[in-house]
Amino acid sequence: MANPNKTRGTAWESLVRNFLNAYLDQVDDNGVFHDPFDGMNVRRPAQEGSRDIGDVHAAPFILECKDVRSPAVPTWLRQARVEAAHAGFPYGVVVHKVRGLGVRSGRVHFDVRTWTRARAALGLSSRDMFERYGFTATVRGLDSGRWYLTTTVERFAALLSDVRAGVAGRAVR
């Protein structure tokens, strides 16, 4: 019998990958890649060896996907940072499933440093970044390593599209 937690996690990773590929117009109506060799396709990489490289690659982001009831976001964000470094990607974020809601309502968590670097890459002020992509902030104590910023998978897809294009002039779909 397969591990039910692993099965749930794999299903969540696949939903996130499929949603992002569809949003970014990387696939046709049947979910088939327009160009299977395009480096911008969102993929679930095969894990190789002991150095985990993240659950989903959505260049330039590594997504660490979590389908669990009890969130441990600061710990997950540290894991995402390490896995992004292993994969050679500049950004690592966490995508957490929200029970009872579809993939577009999942939560994407950024640590402060990653959020600031993405904001700078887009040339946005903090206020514009919050408003455009619907971020909320969670501040836990004085240790900024435990602070994080959150948006939905749908708003993250717009951010990903804009980061890839190198512009912030697109409206959220």
N, C-alpha and C positions, 0 to 999 in steps of 0.2 A: 504494500500500500504506500502511495506517495505521501510525502510530508505535506499536510494541509496548509501549513504556514508558507511553505515554499511555493505551493501551487497558487495561493492567494497573491503572494508577492509577484510572481511571474505574470499573473493575469493583470495586476495593476501596472507593472512596467510596460506590458504590451498595449494596454489602453492608452497610457500616456504617449508612448511612441506613435501609435496610430493617430491619435488626436493631433499631435504636433505635425506629423507629416501631411495630414489633410489640411490643417490650417495654413501651413506654409506652401501648399499646392505642390508638394513633392510627389503626390500619387494621383492616379486617376480615380474615377468614381468606384472602381472595384478594389481600390487599395493597392494597386500595382504601381511601382515606381515608374515615373516618366523616364528617368535615366538611372538604372541600377548602380552606375559607377559614380554618380554625383556625390562628392564629399559632403554636401549639405543635407543629404538624407539623414533623418533621425534613425538611429540604430540601437539595438541591444547587443553589445559586444559579447563575444565569448570570453569568459574569464580565463586568464592564463597565469598559472603559478600562484604564489602567495601575495603578490602585489595587486590588490583589487583596483580596477580601473573604472569603477562606477557602473551603475545599472543601465543607464541610457546615455548615449552620446548625441547631443544636439549642439554641434559646434557653434560657438566656442564654449558651451556649457557641458559639464558632466552633471547628470541628474542622479541623485541617490533617492530611490523610490521606496516609500514606506507605507505598508498597509497594516497598521497596528492600532489598537484602541488607545494605548497610553503613550502620548508623545514624549519624546526626549530630544527636543529640537536642538539645544546647544551641543549635545553629544553627537547627534547626526550631522550637524554642520561641520564639526571638526573632522568627522569621517569623510564628508564630501570634499573638503579642502585637500585632504591627503590623497584621495582618489583622483582628483583633478590633477594634482601634481604628478602622480604615477602615470596618468594618461597623456600628460603634456598639454593640458587644456588650461586656459587662464581662470575659468570660473567653475566653482562647484556649489550646487544648491541642492536642497532637499524638496522632494515632492511627496506630500503626505495626503493619503486618501481620507476624505471626509465620509464617514458612514452614512449611507442612505442617499447620497448625492452622486451625480454623474461626474465624469472625469473633468469636465470644464470647471467644476466647483472645487476640485482638489486644491490644496494649499501649497504654495511654493515659498519656501523660506530661504532668505539670504542672510548671511552674517553681515555685520556692518561694513566690513572691509570690502567684501565682494559687491555689495550694493553700491558702495561709493565708487568703486572702480567701474562698474557698469554705467552708473550715472555720469561719470566723467567721460566715458567712451561715447555716450550719447550727447554730451554737451548740455546737459540739463541742470537746472538748479534743483536743490532738494525738494522744494515745493512742487516744481513741475513734475519731477519723478514720482512723487507721492500721488499727485492728481491724475497724471496721464495713465499710470499703470495700477492705480487703486491700492497702493501699499498701506499697511498699518504697521505700527511699531510695537514691539514687546520689549520692555526694559525691565530687567530683573537685577535689582541691587546695583552696586557701584561698579561691578566687574563688567566692562563693555564686551568681554568675550562671551557673555551670556545673553547679550541683546541680539535681537534679530528683527528682520522686516519681512512681511508676508503679503503675498498677493494670490490671486487665483491662477489656475493653470491657463485659463483663457486669456487673462491679462498678461501672463508670462509669455504666451505664444506671440502676442503683439510686441512685447519687449524684445524677444528673441529675433523676430523679423526685423525690427528696427536696428538692433545691434549688428545683425548680419549685413544690413544695407548701409550701416554707418550713418544713419540719419534718425532724427527723432520727429520728423515732420508728419508721420503717418498717424491717422486717427485709429483708435481701437475699434475693431469690428464689432 
